[in-house]
Amino acid sequence: MFARVKKSGRYEYLQIVHNERVGDRVKQRVIATLGRLDQLRETGQLDAMLSSCARFSEHAAVLNAVREKSVRPQATVHIGPTLVFERIWQQLGIPKVLEEMLRGRKFEFPVERAVFMTVLHRIMVAGSDRAAEQWCRRYGIDGIDELELHHLYRAMGWLGEPLP
């Protein structure tokens, strides 16, 4: 189901429409015409109806509460850049390369995650390892909960070691 605006003459009417399959075709059936769109907006009936319907939707209720400022988010976590970069990181095989290079080394923290996080930080915003350690807390990056600043320094130091 969805809402659509149907133009009739000089007025626009708000309709609730349902798609249904009839044979091999999809047919739209108007369930209800709610009224003229301009009048619904002016009288506040449209907002009242949407608020009433939102009571039955968990997502809409949360979004409305934030929009009305009756609830304030405690924190926000950015996930988009991490998801995109994680996929690229995996497709390039970087975790496997790092694992192979780390064989025989006895780091007691996830070096690959430290490198991932610092590289992502440098792509997103330029800055030091110290800045990366603070920056990463606002991003949803798996496996970095136990990382501390000295781990980032050690991981970058390892990357900077001369090759044999």
C-alpha positions as CSV (number, residue, x, y, z in Angstrom):
1,M,0.0,0.0,0.0
2,F,1.1,3.5,-0.6
3,A,-0.3,7.1,-0.8
4,R,-0.5,9.0,-4.0
5,V,-1.8,12.3,-5.2
6,K,-4.4,12.2,-8.0
7,K,-4.9,15.5,-9.9
8,S,-8.5,16.2,-10.9
9,G,-9.1,19.6,-12.5
10,R,-7.4,22.2,-10.5
11,Y,-7.3,20.2,-7.2
12,E,-5.1,17.4,-6.0
13,Y,-6.6,14.5,-3.9
14,L,-4.8,12.2,-1.6
15,Q,-5.5,8.5,-2.1
16,I,-4.5,5.3,-0.5
17,V,-3.7,2.7,-3.2
18,H,-3.1,-1.1,-3.0
19,N,-1.2,-3.0,-5.7
20,E,-2.5,-6.5,-6.4
21,R,-1.5,-9.1,-8.9
22,V,-4.2,-10.2,-11.3
23,G,-2.8,-13.0,-13.5
24,D,0.5,-11.8,-14.8
25,R,-0.2,-8.1,-14.4
26,V,-0.2,-5.7,-11.4
27,K,-3.3,-3.7,-10.9
28,Q,-3.7,-0.7,-8.6
29,R,-6.9,-0.5,-6.6
30,V,-7.9,2.7,-4.8
31,I,-8.8,1.9,-1.2
32,A,-9.8,5.4,-0.2
33,T,-9.7,9.0,-1.3
34,L,-8.9,10.9,1.8
35,G,-9.8,14.4,0.5
36,R,-8.3,17.4,-1.1
37,L,-4.6,17.6,-0.3
38,D,-4.6,21.4,0.3
39,Q,-7.5,21.1,2.8
40,L,-6.0,18.2,4.6
41,R,-2.8,20.1,5.1
42,E,-4.5,23.4,6.1
43,T,-6.7,21.8,8.7
44,G,-4.0,19.6,10.2
45,Q,-6.0,16.5,9.4
46,L,-3.1,15.0,7.4
47,D,-0.6,15.4,10.3
48,A,-3.2,14.0,12.7
49,M,-3.9,11.0,10.5
50,L,-0.2,10.3,10.0
51,S,0.5,10.6,13.8
52,S,-2.4,8.2,14.5
53,C,-1.0,5.7,12.0
54,A,2.5,6.1,13.3
55,R,1.5,4.7,16.7
56,F,1.4,1.3,15.0
57,S,4.9,1.6,13.5
58,E,8.0,1.3,15.7
59,H,10.3,3.1,13.3
60,A,8.0,6.0,12.6
61,A,7.3,6.4,16.4
62,V,11.1,6.7,17.1
63,L,11.6,9.1,14.2
64,N,8.7,11.3,15.2
65,A,9.9,11.4,18.8
66,V,13.3,12.6,17.7
67,R,11.8,15.1,15.3
68,E,9.5,16.5,18.0
69,K,12.5,16.6,20.4
70,S,10.6,14.6,23.0
71,V,13.5,12.2,22.9
72,R,17.2,13.0,22.4
73,P,19.6,10.5,21.0
74,Q,22.3,9.7,23.5
75,A,24.8,9.0,20.7
76,T,25.0,8.5,17.0
77,V,27.2,6.1,15.2
78,H,28.2,6.4,11.6
79,I,28.2,3.1,9.7
80,G,28.2,4.0,6.0
81,P,31.9,4.7,5.5
82,T,32.9,1.7,7.6
83,L,30.6,-0.7,5.6
84,V,31.9,0.5,2.2
85,F,35.6,0.6,3.3
86,E,35.3,-2.9,5.0
87,R,34.0,-4.4,1.8
88,I,36.9,-2.9,-0.3
89,W,39.4,-4.0,2.4
90,Q,38.1,-7.6,2.3
91,Q,37.9,-7.7,-1.5
92,L,41.5,-6.5,-1.8
93,G,42.6,-9.3,0.6
94,I,44.4,-7.0,3.0
95,P,43.5,-8.9,6.1
96,K,45.1,-12.1,4.6
97,V,48.2,-10.2,3.6
98,L,48.6,-8.7,7.1
99,E,47.9,-12.0,8.7
100,E,50.7,-13.6,6.6
101,M,53.1,-10.8,7.4
102,L,52.3,-11.0,11.1
103,R,53.0,-14.7,11.3
104,G,55.5,-15.3,14.0
105,R,54.9,-11.9,15.6
106,K,53.4,-12.0,19.0
107,F,51.2,-8.9,19.1
108,E,48.6,-9.2,21.8
109,F,46.0,-6.9,20.1
110,P,44.3,-7.1,16.7
111,V,46.9,-5.4,14.5
112,E,44.8,-5.8,11.4
113,R,41.9,-3.9,13.1
114,A,44.3,-1.1,14.2
115,V,45.6,-0.7,10.7
116,F,42.1,-0.8,9.2
117,M,40.9,1.9,11.6
118,T,43.9,4.2,11.1
119,V,43.7,3.9,7.3
120,L,40.0,4.6,7.4
121,H,40.6,7.6,9.6
122,R,43.2,8.9,7.2
123,I,40.8,8.5,4.3
124,M,38.0,10.3,6.0
125,V,39.9,13.0,7.8
126,A,43.6,13.7,8.0
127,G,45.1,13.4,11.4
128,S,47.4,11.7,13.8
129,D,47.0,8.3,15.5
130,R,45.9,10.3,18.6
131,A,43.1,11.9,16.6
132,A,42.2,8.5,15.1
133,E,41.7,7.0,18.5
134,Q,39.1,9.6,19.4
135,W,37.5,9.8,16.0
136,C,36.8,6.0,15.7
137,R,34.4,6.0,18.7
138,R,31.8,7.8,16.5
139,Y,32.0,5.1,13.9
140,G,30.7,1.5,14.0
141,I,33.9,-0.4,13.4
142,D,34.0,-4.0,14.4
143,G,36.8,-5.4,16.5
144,I,38.3,-2.1,17.8
145,D,36.8,-2.1,21.3
146,E,40.0,-3.2,23.0
147,L,42.3,-0.9,21.0
148,E,44.0,1.9,22.8
149,L,46.3,4.7,21.6
150,H,49.5,2.7,22.2
151,H,48.2,-0.1,20.1
152,L,47.9,2.3,17.2
153,Y,51.4,3.5,17.7
154,R,52.7,0.0,17.8
155,A,50.8,-1.0,14.6
156,M,52.0,2.0,12.7
157,G,55.6,1.4,14.0
158,W,55.4,-2.2,12.7
159,L,54.2,-1.0,9.3
160,G,57.1,1.4,9.2
161,E,59.7,-1.2,9.9
162,P,62.2,-1.7,7.0
163,L,61.7,-4.8,5.0
164,P,64.4,-7.5,5.1
